[in-house]
């Protein structure tokens, strides 16, 4: 990821700091933008389960029709 950051294939932004008024828990809000090829390379071997548990997931293509379908549900 360091190489991707240096090459400009990864950008990270700090959005701000928030405080949850109910729990008084602070959060640092950030966002990472990863180039598609870099993402595919880094996460190609991601697993759905490990010793900590499982996380069922489905892969969706990042395309207009997928985003439209997901935003309508």
C-alpha positions, 0 to 999 in steps of 0.5 A, spaced: 500 500 500 505 504 501 508 503 493 500 505 491 500 511 495 507 513 492 505 512 485 498 516 486 494 509 486 491 510 493 489 517 496 487 518 503 483 524 506 481 526 513 474 528 513 473 530 520 472 528 528 465 527 531 463 525 537 457 521 538 452 524 543 449 518 546 455 514 547 460 520 547 465 516 543 469 519 538 471 517 531 476 520 526 472 519 519 477 518 513 476 515 506 481 511 502 480 512 494 484 506 491 485 505 483 481 499 481 487 495 478 490 496 485 484 494 489 483 488 484 491 486 485 491 487 493 484 484 495 484 478 489 485 473 495 481 476 500 477 470 504 470 470 507 472 466 513 478 466 518 479 464 525 476 470 527 469 468 524 466 469 517 463 475 513 459 472 507 459 477 501 457 478 494 462 481 489 458 487 485 461 490 479 462 497 480 457 499 474 452 504 473 446 499 473 449 496 479 449 502 483 442 504 480 439 497 483 442 498 489 440 505 491 433 503 489 432 497 494 
